[in-house]
Amino acid sequence: MTVEAFIDLIVERAEALSASDAMALKESVSAGNDRLIQAEKITDFWKQVNSFFSGEMMTQPLYKKTAARIIHIFMKDVLDLPDLDWQGAANLRDIYECRVCANAIAQVYERGIIPSRDNEAFGINDEMSDELIADAINKLFA
């Protein structure tokens, strides 16, 4: 899957949520958060991620570090989720190879959305398989 297709998949999934689904999602991920997923927030998310990636980058395969950045933006800007303290993520040796990605990687790892390759490395440059993508999307919208 390409970066652009992954972004589109998240947007389509978010837009498909009914009001009751959005309320359930809101309650499951952030107790007390009184905002529903709104079309304006989704549009802002789409614009923001598209500003980070050039046209050429959008056609590239989806790597774990890129998926983490995209999911993290969605969690912060659409779901209004605060960042968690790094616990296990701090022990992943490759997390520091991408300064721009480090916090995003830690956040998706700590929330169990994208697993590490093993106990020592996240696998930032591993390509996301279709199975891993589906699992991450399902966890994001669980």
Secondary structure, DSSP 8 states (H G I E B T S, - for coil): -BHHHHHHHHHHHHHH--HHHHHHHHHHHSTT------HHHHHHHHHHHHHHS-HHHHTSB-BHHHHHHHHHHHHHHTS-------SGGGG-GGGGG-TTTHHHHHHHHHTTSS--SSSS---TT-B--HHHHHHHHHHHT-
